[in-house]
Amino acid sequence: MCNGAEGEPGTFKDRALLRANPYQVAEGLMIAAFAIDADAAYVCLKSGFEVERNRIIRAVAELQRADLAVDCEVTVVAGPDEYLFGEEKAMLEVIEGKPPLPRWLPPYEHGLFAASPQEGWEATPHGDRQRTDEPNPTLVNNVETFANATHILANGATSFRSMGTERSPGTIVATVVGDVVAPDVGEVEMGTPLGAVIDVVGSGPSPGRRIKAVFSGVANPVVTADQLDVPVSYEGFESIGSGMGSAGFIVYDDTACMIGAARRFSHFLSIESCGQCPPCKLGSAEITRLLDRVERGRATVADVAALAGWLDRVTDGSRCFLATEERRVVASVLRSFPDELAQHLDEGRCPLPGDRPMPKLVDLVEGRASYDESYRRKRPDWTYEPGED
């Protein structure tokens, strides 16, 4: 199963790869299907990814006509826009015709069309594909992994490992957006310093501005200005207590309010929570509300204590990583920028009122990023308030 349903804010690499060379991705999928003797494969994209969907459908069809993909049925799934569609357990649910609500068991234990109960939100028949009492383990990787498989098979593992680091070999496709001159997507060697990646891919911060913070999506603790020399590698980000995620880097310069950034990310996670875990849904909503009070300069000491309390228990009973994302990103901002928190409380206002859009990318072309303006109307039940963007 190819996960191309990228929804992590600040990330555009999967769509860039599918636009540039869908054949490479389709071939990598066929390699993986052959390796595990799969009889069916799925490519999962969001329904709004029309360009990418059309290109991968055409690539698969051409491979089939060339007798290169005849032993494995390939289905391209156009799923919902929700963030959780990209969560691999929720993706299994969507393929089976259900909403993107995460299951308990991971795909490698209990995969597609398994007969046993999944403990998902809905219990429905799985159709003709079900095989009684078999767990049907399912392989799930993302677009970039399948694209890499093609080159590795052609050139060998040694060639791939000749770049990068020991623990993070090869290259990675990075997205750089936010307060930079020219947001873009680019392939960089693993181990390249983050500051250099921001300069090379995003052309650096605007003249006269300095980088204040970088977020690798909304799943990891903030990277501060004094950490920009961190190598873009799994072990590099781990060494500073963060994570590389999907290498989608959201840059904020010295005009940005970090409390505002935390509130935007918390709001995103609150809206996108599916509601199966009450501490996650209720807690992320309360964290967002309290951060909004802090940002507006209306918070009390009791509000700050309540915020800390919710961060402590928001992950209770969680089925997926979303609640952990909430805790990690918000707590890291409060911990890394205590002076800004104090300023909001002491001055009764936001000292840096400049707002930013939620970096949920719709498109990224020739150094220009466009963001989902409809997101401000999205409700916690995944419906939208009426209105124009």
Backbone torsions as a table, in degrees:
resi	resn	phi	psi	omega
1	MET	NA	127.2	-179.4
2	CYS	-99.9	117.7	-179.2
3	ASN	-90.6	102.9	177.3
4	GLY	-116.4	21.2	-176.0
5	ALA	-92.6	49.5	-173.7
6	GLU	-63.0	130.9	179.3
7	GLY	-138.7	2.9	178.6
8	GLU	-65.2	123.2	178.3
9	PRO	-52.8	139.0	178.5
10	GLY	83.9	7.9	-175.4
11	THR	-119.2	134.8	179.1
12	PHE	-142.3	14.9	-171.3
13	LYS	-70.7	-39.7	-178.4
14	ASP	-63.8	-43.7	179.1
15	ARG	-66.0	-36.8	178.3
16	ALA	-64.0	-42.5	179.4
17	LEU	-65.6	-43.2	-179.7
18	LEU	-67.4	-31.5	176.9
19	ARG	-73.3	-40.2	-174.4
20	ALA	-75.7	-43.6	-175.7
21	ASN	-155.5	77.5	179.4
22	PRO	-64.5	-24.0	-179.8
23	TYR	-64.8	-38.2	179.2
24	GLN	-62.9	-40.7	179.0
25	VAL	-68.4	-45.6	-179.8
26	ALA	-62.4	-39.8	179.1
27	GLU	-65.8	-41.3	177.3
28	GLY	-62.3	-37.5	176.8
29	LEU	-62.9	-41.5	178.8
30	MET	-65.9	-37.0	177.0
31	ILE	-61.4	-46.0	-179.9
32	ALA	-65.3	-40.7	179.6
33	ALA	-63.1	-41.1	177.7
34	PHE	-64.5	-42.2	-176.2
35	ALA	-62.5	-35.1	-177.9
36	ILE	-105.3	6.6	179.2
37	ASP	57.7	46.9	179.6
38	ALA	-78.5	145.6	176.7
39	ASP	-101.4	-4.0	178.5
40	ALA	-152.8	146.7	177.9
41	ALA	-137.0	151.6	-178.3
42	TYR	-131.3	138.9	171.4
43	VAL	-114.5	117.7	-173.8
44	CYS	-109.0	119.6	179.2
45	LEU	-129.7	157.7	174.4
46	LYS	-74.3	147.9	-175.2
47	SER	-60.1	-26.6	179.0
48	GLY	-74.9	-11.1	-179.0
49	PHE	-85.1	61.9	-172.6
50	GLU	-66.2	-44.4	-179.8
51	VAL	-60.2	-47.7	-178.1
52	GLU	-65.4	-39.8	-179.3
53	ARG	-64.3	-45.1	-179.6
54	ASN	-62.9	-37.3	-177.6
55	ARG	-72.4	-38.6	179.5
56	ILE	-73.5	-33.6	175.7
57	ILE	-62.2	-45.1	179.6
58	ARG	-64.5	-40.8	-179.6
59	ALA	-63.6	-44.2	179.0
60	VAL	-63.7	-42.7	-179.6
61	ALA	-61.7	-40.8	179.7
62	GLU	-68.5	-37.0	175.3
63	LEU	-64.0	-39.1	178.8
64	GLN	-66.3	-41.2	178.6
65	ARG	-65.4	-26.3	177.7
66	ALA	-89.3	11.6	179.7
67	ASP	60.2	33.4	179.4
68	LEU	-106.6	-4.4	-178.6
69	ALA	-146.6	53.1	-173.6
70	VAL	-100.9	-17.9	-175.8
71	ASP	-93.7	-0.8	-176.8
72	CYS	-138.6	122.6	178.0
73	GLU	-73.3	129.7	-179.0
74	VAL	-113.7	126.1	178.6
75	THR	-118.8	128.8	175.8
76	VAL	-97.3	120.3	-175.2
77	VAL	-104.3	124.5	175.1
78	ALA	-99.8	101.4	-174.7
79	GLY	-97.4	-176.7	-177.1
80	PRO	-73.1	168.0	-176.2
81	ASP	-80.0	-9.7	-174.0
82	GLU	-59.0	143.7	179.1
83	TYR	-54.0	-40.6	-174.4
84	LEU	-72.7	-9.4	173.3
85	PHE	-61.2	-27.7	178.4
86	GLY	-79.0	-9.1	175.7
87	GLU	-77.8	126.3	-166.5
88	GLU	-60.5	-33.0	178.9
89	LYS	-73.1	-36.8	175.7
90	ALA	-68.2	-31.3	178.7
91	MET	-65.0	-37.2	175.2
92	LEU	-59.8	-42.1	179.2
93	GLU	-61.6	-41.8	-179.0
94	VAL	-65.0	-42.8	178.6
95	ILE	-59.5	-34.2	179.6
96	GLU	-85.0	8.1	173.2
97	GLY	90.0	21.0	-177.4
98	LYS	-120.0	170.1	179.5
99	PRO	-66.4	160.8	-178.0
100	PRO	-79.0	71.7	-178.1
101	LEU	-116.9	117.5	-172.5
102	PRO	-57.4	142.1	173.2
103	ARG	-86.8	179.3	174.8
104	TRP	-82.1	-44.8	-169.5
105	LEU	-93.4	138.3	-179.3
106	PRO	-72.3	159.4	-175.6
107	PRO	-58.8	-33.0	-177.9
108	TYR	-71.1	-14.5	175.1
109	GLU	-98.4	-46.4	-177.3
110	HIS	-139.6	104.5	-171.7
111	GLY	-103.0	-144.9	-175.1
112	LEU	-69.4	139.9	171.9
113	PHE	54.1	33.4	175.0
114	ALA	-76.6	143.8	-174.0
115	ALA	-76.7	-30.6	-175.9
116	SER	-72.5	157.1	-179.9
117	PRO	-59.3	141.5	-179.3
118	GLN	-100.2	-11.8	-174.4
119	GLU	57.6	36.4	173.4
120	GLY	-86.1	-171.8	-177.7
121	TRP	-69.5	-35.9	-178.3
122	GLU	-121.4	143.9	172.7
123	ALA	-109.8	110.1	-178.0
124	THR	-136.3	158.7	176.2
125	PRO	-60.4	148.2	-178.0
126	HIS	-99.9	2.4	175.0
127	GLY	84.3	-164.9	-172.9
128	ASP	-68.7	-18.8	-174.8
129	ARG	-77.9	-15.7	-174.2
130	GLN	-66.4	144.6	178.0
131	ARG	-125.8	115.4	-170.2
132	THR	-51.8	128.6	173.4
133	ASP	63.9	16.3	175.6
134	GLU	-107.9	136.9	-175.7
135	PRO	-78.7	-15.3	179.3
136	ASN	48.9	61.3	177.3
137	PRO	-53.2	139.2	-174.6
138	THR	-124.8	131.5	177.2
139	LEU	-83.4	129.1	177.9
140	VAL	-127.2	124.3	172.0
141	ASN	-139.5	166.7	-178.3
142	ASN	-97.2	176.9	-174.5
143	VAL	-55.2	-46.5	-175.7
144	GLU	-64.9	-36.4	178.7
145	THR	-62.6	-45.8	179.4
146	PHE	-66.2	-36.9	177.1
147	ALA	-63.1	-38.8	177.9
148	ASN	-67.5	-34.9	-177.7
149	ALA	-58.3	-36.2	-179.1
150	THR	-61.9	-49.0	-179.7
151	HIS	-68.3	-37.8	-179.0
152	ILE	-64.4	-41.7	178.7
153	LEU	-66.1	-37.8	-177.5
154	ALA	-74.4	-38.7	-171.6
155	ASN	-110.1	-11.5	179.0
156	GLY	94.3	154.2	-178.2
157	ALA	-65.4	-32.9	-178.6
158	THR	-62.4	-40.1	178.2
159	SER	-62.5	-43.2	-179.9
160	PHE	-64.3	-40.3	-176.5
161	ARG	-80.2	-4.5	177.0
162	SER	-70.8	-13.5	175.7
163	MET	-114.1	162.9	177.0
164	GLY	82.6	-153.5	-177.9
165	THR	-117.2	175.0	-179.3
166	GLU	-60.7	-46.1	-177.5
167	ARG	-88.6	-18.2	-179.7
168	SER	-132.0	74.8	-176.0
169	PRO	-75.6	163.4	172.8
170	GLY	83.5	-151.0	-178.7
171	THR	-122.4	171.3	175.3
172	ILE	-143.0	146.2	177.2
173	VAL	-90.2	115.7	-175.4
174	ALA	-107.3	144.2	172.7
175	THR	-110.6	134.0	177.1
176	VAL	-126.6	117.2	-179.4
177	VAL	-134.7	180.0	178.3
178	GLY	100.1	-137.2	-175.6
179	ASP	-83.7	64.7	177.4
180	VAL	-130.0	164.5	-176.0
181	VAL	-66.1	-45.8	-174.9
182	ALA	-142.7	90.6	178.0
183	PRO	-53.5	140.5	-175.8
184	ASP	-164.6	177.3	175.9
185	VAL	-121.7	137.4	179.8
186	GLY	-155.7	151.5	178.4
187	GLU	-90.4	127.6	-178.6
188	VAL	-129.4	156.3	177.5
189	GLU	-75.5	135.5	175.2
190	MET	-57.4	139.5	-178.8
191	GLY	97.9	-9.1	176.3
192	THR	-66.4	135.2	179.2
193	PRO	-58.2	143.1	-177.7
194	LEU	-57.6	-43.2	179.9
195	GLY	-58.2	-39.2	178.9
196	ALA	-68.0	-36.8	177.8
197	VAL	-63.2	-43.2	178.9
198	ILE	-62.4	-39.1	179.5
199	ASP	-69.6	-44.9	-174.8
200	VAL	-73.8	-44.8	-175.7
201	VAL	-84.6	-43.2	-175.0
202	GLY	-105.1	5.4	179.8
203	SER	63.7	19.8	173.3
204	GLY	74.3	178.1	179.6
205	PRO	-72.0	165.7	178.3
206	SER	-62.6	151.5	179.4
207	PRO	-54.7	133.1	179.0
208	GLY	85.7	-5.3	-179.9
209	ARG	-107.7	155.6	174.9
210	ARG	-123.5	152.1	-179.9
211	ILE	-73.6	131.2	-179.4
212	LYS	-102.2	-39.5	-176.5
213	ALA	-158.9	153.1	176.2
214	VAL	-134.0	134.4	176.1
215	PHE	-114.4	129.2	173.7
216	SER	-89.6	80.1	-172.9
217	GLY	73.6	-158.7	179.2
218	VAL	-111.6	18.5	-175.8
219	ALA	-105.0	-6.7	-170.9
220	ASN	-132.1	154.8	176.4
221	PRO	-58.1	151.5	-176.8
222	VAL	-65.1	146.6	172.2
223	VAL	-102.4	123.5	-175.6
224	THR	-91.8	171.2	-173.4
225	ALA	-59.5	-32.0	-178.5
226	ASP	-81.6	4.0	-179.1
227	GLN	-116.2	15.0	-175.1
228	LEU	-70.5	-10.8	176.0
229	ASP	-87.0	4.5	179.4
230	VAL	-62.6	133.4	178.0
231	PRO	-67.0	138.3	174.8
232	VAL	-76.5	88.7	179.9
233	SER	-158.0	162.9	-179.0
234	TYR	-63.8	-44.3	-179.3
235	GLU	-72.4	-28.9	178.7
236	GLY	-63.9	-51.7	179.6
237	PHE	-67.3	-33.3	176.8
238	GLU	-62.4	-34.2	-177.3
239	SER	-67.7	-21.3	177.9
240	ILE	-106.0	13.7	176.1
241	GLY	77.0	22.8	178.7
242	SER	-124.8	-159.0	179.1
243	GLY	-149.9	150.3	-176.7
244	MET	-80.0	-24.2	-179.6
245	GLY	58.9	-136.4	179.5
246	SER	-97.8	22.0	178.8
247	ALA	58.9	35.7	172.8
248	GLY	-102.1	104.2	-170.3
249	PHE	-102.4	119.7	178.4
250	ILE	-101.1	116.5	-173.0
251	VAL	-101.1	134.0	173.5
252	TYR	-121.3	133.8	178.8
253	ASP	-95.1	-171.7	-171.2
254	ASP	-75.2	3.3	173.3
255	THR	-96.5	-3.0	-173.7
256	ALA	-90.2	142.3	173.9
257	CYS	-88.8	122.3	-177.7
258	MET	-74.1	-29.4	174.8
259	ILE	-64.6	-39.3	176.7
260	GLY	-63.7	-40.1	177.5
261	ALA	-62.8	-44.9	178.6
262	ALA	-61.8	-40.3	179.5
263	ARG	-64.5	-41.0	179.4
264	ARG	-64.1	-44.5	-179.5
265	PHE	-67.0	-40.2	177.9
266	SER	-63.0	-41.6	178.1
267	HIS	-61.1	-44.0	178.0
268	PHE	-57.1	-49.7	-178.2
269	LEU	-67.6	-34.2	177.5
270	SER	-64.2	-47.0	179.9
271	ILE	-64.9	-39.7	-173.8
272	GLU	-83.1	-11.5	175.4
273	SER	-60.1	138.5	-172.5
274	CYS	-83.0	-17.1	178.0
275	GLY	94.7	-0.5	179.0
276	GLN	-72.9	-25.3	-178.7
277	CYS	-115.6	102.7	-175.9
278	PRO	-52.8	-42.2	179.8
279	PRO	-59.9	-34.8	-179.8
280	CYS	-69.9	-51.3	-176.2
281	LYS	-67.4	-49.7	-179.4
282	LEU	-69.8	-41.5	-176.8
283	GLY	-66.3	-44.4	-179.5
284	SER	-66.1	-34.0	176.6
285	ALA	-65.8	-42.1	178.8
286	GLU	-68.3	-38.9	178.0
287	ILE	-62.0	-41.8	178.1
288	THR	-63.2	-44.6	-179.7
289	ARG	-61.3	-43.1	-178.5
290	LEU	-69.5	-38.6	176.4
291	LEU	-64.4	-35.2	177.0
292	ASP	-63.3	-40.1	177.5
293	ARG	-65.1	-41.6	177.9
294	VAL	-62.6	-46.3	-177.6
295	GLU	-60.7	-37.3	-179.4
296	ARG	-81.2	-4.6	179.5
297	GLY	80.4	20.9	-176.3
298	ARG	-108.6	3.0	-174.8
299	ALA	-77.9	151.7	175.5
300	THR	-110.1	173.5	176.1
301	VAL	-60.9	-36.1	177.9
302	ALA	-64.3	-36.3	177.1
303	ASP	-63.5	-42.9	179.8
304	VAL	-64.8	-39.4	177.2
305	ALA	-64.7	-41.0	178.3
306	ALA	-64.4	-38.3	177.3
307	LEU	-60.4	-46.8	178.5
308	ALA	-62.8	-37.7	178.9
309	GLY	-64.3	-42.6	179.2
310	TRP	-68.2	-37.8	177.7
311	LEU	-62.3	-30.7	-179.7
312	ASP	-71.5	-32.1	-173.1
313	ARG	-119.7	7.7	-177.5
314	VAL	-65.7	-22.6	-177.7
315	THR	-88.3	-2.1	-174.9
316	ASP	-58.0	122.9	174.8
317	GLY	71.0	19.3	-173.4
318	SER	-72.7	142.2	178.2
319	ARG	-87.5	-26.8	-176.8
320	CYS	-134.2	-172.0	-171.5
321	PHE	-86.6	-4.1	-171.8
322	LEU	-59.8	-44.4	-179.2
323	ALA	-64.8	-34.4	176.4
324	THR	-67.0	-37.0	175.2
325	GLU	-58.3	-45.8	179.6
326	GLU	-55.8	-49.3	-178.6
327	ARG	-64.0	-46.5	-172.9
328	ARG	-66.2	-47.7	-173.7
329	VAL	-72.2	-43.9	-177.7
330	VAL	-69.0	-47.3	-179.1
331	ALA	-60.5	-37.1	-178.6
332	SER	-66.6	-36.4	178.4
333	VAL	-66.7	-46.2	-179.9
334	LEU	-63.4	-34.9	-179.8
335	ARG	-75.5	-37.2	-175.0
336	SER	-83.6	-23.3	-177.2
337	PHE	-127.7	57.7	-178.5
338	PRO	-63.6	-30.4	-179.9
339	ASP	-65.5	-36.4	178.4
340	GLU	-68.1	-39.5	176.2
341	LEU	-60.3	-45.9	-179.7
342	ALA	-63.5	-39.4	179.3
343	GLN	-61.2	-44.0	179.3
344	HIS	-61.1	-41.0	-178.7
345	LEU	-72.1	-41.9	-175.2
346	ASP	-75.4	-39.9	-174.5
347	GLU	-90.3	-13.5	179.5
348	GLY	67.7	27.0	178.8
349	ARG	-162.8	169.1	174.6
350	CYS	-86.6	119.9	-178.2
351	PRO	-72.1	-16.5	179.9
352	LEU	-128.2	84.0	-170.5
353	PRO	-75.9	-5.8	-178.4
354	GLY	-62.2	120.3	-177.6
355	ASP	-91.1	163.2	176.6
356	ARG	-129.9	152.9	173.7
357	PRO	-74.5	156.4	172.0
358	MET	-67.4	121.1	-172.5
359	PRO	-76.6	54.6	175.3
360	LYS	-91.9	101.5	-168.3
361	LEU	-73.9	131.3	171.1
362	VAL	-96.2	-40.7	-179.7
363	ASP	-155.8	158.8	178.9
364	LEU	-148.4	103.1	-174.1
365	VAL	-136.7	127.3	173.2
366	GLU	49.0	49.7	175.2
367	GLY	75.9	14.1	178.4
368	ARG	-125.6	125.1	178.9
369	ALA	-104.0	136.6	172.7
370	SER	-117.3	137.7	-174.3
371	TYR	-112.1	160.7	-177.9
372	ASP	-74.9	100.2	-178.7
373	GLU	-74.6	-20.1	179.8
374	SER	-73.6	-12.9	-174.2
375	TYR	-63.3	-28.7	-179.6
376	ARG	-64.6	-16.4	-180.0
377	ARG	-98.4	-0.3	-176.4
378	LYS	-75.4	134.9	-178.7
379	ARG	-97.3	164.4	179.5
380	PRO	-62.9	-18.4	177.2
381	ASP	-94.1	13.0	176.2
382	TRP	73.3	12.4	168.8
383	THR	-93.8	175.1	-177.5
384	TYR	-123.4	139.4	172.9
385	GLU	-67.9	145.4	177.9
386	PRO	-65.3	151.7	178.8
387	GLY	147.2	171.8	179.0
388	GLU	-108.1	152.2	-178.8
389	ASP	-91.8	NA	NA
